[in-house]
Amino acid sequence: MTIEFTVTTRDTASGPVLELSGELDAATAPDALEAIRLLAPSAGQQLLVDLSGLEFCDSSGVSALIAARNVAVAAGAAIALAAVPGHLARTLGLIGLAELFKSYPTTEDARKAWGSSASGP
Amino acid sequence: MMGETGDAGGGSAGEHPEALAASFSALLEDSAEDLYEHAPCGYLSTLMDGTIAKVNTTLLGWLGYRREELVGRRRFTDLLTVGGRLYHETHFAPSLRMHGEFGGIALELKGADGTRLPVLVTSTVKTGSGGEGQLIRTTVFDARDRRAYEQELLRARQEAECERDRVHRLATTLQRTLLPPVLPAVPGMDVAAYYHPASADEVGGDFYDLFPLTGDTWGFFLGDVSGKGAEAAAVTSLARYTLRAAAVYDPDPVTVLGNLNTVLNHEYHSTDPRYCTVVHGLLVPDAGGATVTLAGGGHPPALLIRHDGAAELLDTPGGQLVGALPDARFAAVRRHLGPGDTLVLYSDGLTEARTRGRVRYSEEQLRDFASTLAPATATTVVAAISDLLAGFADGVDDDTALLALSIPHTGDEEQ
């Protein structure tokens, strides 16, 4: 019944990518926070959170996203979400946080948007 | 005699072959009778009716009887406690008759002075050439060590259970301090609340309160802290007392949430953010009922049930989570409550509840359900919604809190 939670990180030219998949709740959020603490985006980079495999996200999961945003803001980096599941998009809207996270359908869209804005004026 | 052979065999035997030979010889001369009498266990033989026919010295010593007090005069069951006798009659004896042996049974024997000796008993039936039972042979092992060990285990378990109860009581007590035990009586209004913890073990993160402000105005709030357990409870406590203090200072609900946001954001930030969702309200009574102003911070919309059953979700668009951002925005909504109108605040344990399978119970479903409750009062609405939650059974996996306020019917509004 429970889908196993996994968290992975990888570095790309545009900045770190954090991939959260499975069920992100009070039981698994500490693992996500652990990975988020180790993220080191540089100023001017974009921290991208890939949610394409996310099956469930409760308030602890929202905390993890806020923590990721705090890490990005503190480093002078931007934050974006890719493939936000419908239920999470709805929650982010309800709690007034949708505007804090740039959101893209896929990580590829996020990368392209970042590339065009970074090479812009 | 055994002592003597033991002494002879100790240490020097290898140097003195003749001494070793002497000790073996002593062993061989150990009589069966002596082994019977002084064996490290009790022996008892009874006739088929239980009358004691033979008993060894070891058992007599344990029980403090003289041989002539038992042999031919007492039955084996006379040596048992009342409970043991009952067990003997209902289990031991029938089983022995059926199988010819029965063993490893824990019983208590009564000594001559009334002391009780825990023992393990095994019996076999000696049969004659025709297969008929002649006598019952019984061995009795001293089980005091084993009993002591069992009692030690039992004591340790009781201690652990006691400790667990103590921790549970502490959690329950602390949780009680996070909720108002009873709502104050508000003149001219009916008020009711409900709290459903998702788990008896976890300190929940839902909170609510209703309290007087200046004049005849009242403040109230209901909120939900992210996460669970003791850390969430600490935030709950901070949120609750900050809201009350902020409302006394400036009762405007948007300002109150702004103050709570500043406090939480300063207290918890960076990589372990703690936040809450809250609806905070100000109630100002007037001749026709009361005006409520609600400010929402990321919380599901409050529910307004009019006297005629019209139900409305009171959105506060753009209201953000409280504590997550340094300069969060909050929005307010204002409504007038007339006779028969009921305002309900609830936590998302209700609207996140799974009805069947994994389908959420939505705010819209709640609104539709609420409209069937008119004519309602705070008390009947809280009762109806808590019944609804009970129907979800294990579908409610979060704490759930309800707070309702209503203006009593005057009778006029129904005409």
Boltz contact constraints between the chains, C-beta under 6 A:
constraints:
  - contact:
      token1: [A, 26]
      token2: [B, 227]
      max_distance: 6.0
  - contact:
      token1: [A, 26]
      token2: [B, 228]
      max_distance: 6.0
  - contact:
      token1: [A, 37]
      token2: [B, 271]
      max_distance: 6.0
  - contact:
      token1: [A, 59]
      token2: [B, 226]
      max_distance: 6.0
  - contact:
      token1: [A, 60]
      token2: [B, 227]
      max_distance: 6.0
  - contact:
      token1: [A, 63]
      token2: [B, 226]
      max_distance: 6.0
  - contact:
      token1: [A, 63]
      token2: [B, 273]
      max_distance: 6.0
  - contact:
      token1: [A, 66]
      token2: [B, 273]
      max_distance: 6.0
  - contact:
      token1: [A, 66]
      token2: [B, 324]
      max_distance: 6.0
  - contact:
      token1: [A, 67]
      token2: [B, 271]
      max_distance: 6.0
  - contact:
      token1: [A, 67]
      token2: [B, 273]
      max_distance: 6.0
  - contact:
      token1: [A, 70]
      token2: [B, 270]
      max_distance: 6.0
  - contact:
      token1: [A, 95]
      token2: [B, 298]
      max_distance: 6.0
  - contact:
      token1: [A, 95]
      token2: [B, 321]
      max_distance: 6.0
  - contact:
      token1: [A, 96]
      token2: [B, 298]
      max_distance: 6.0
  - contact:
      token1: [A, 96]
      token2: [B, 318]
      max_distance: 6.0
  - contact:
      token1: [A, 96]
      token2: [B, 319]
      max_distance: 6.0
  - contact:
      token1: [A, 96]
      token2: [B, 320]
      max_distance: 6.0
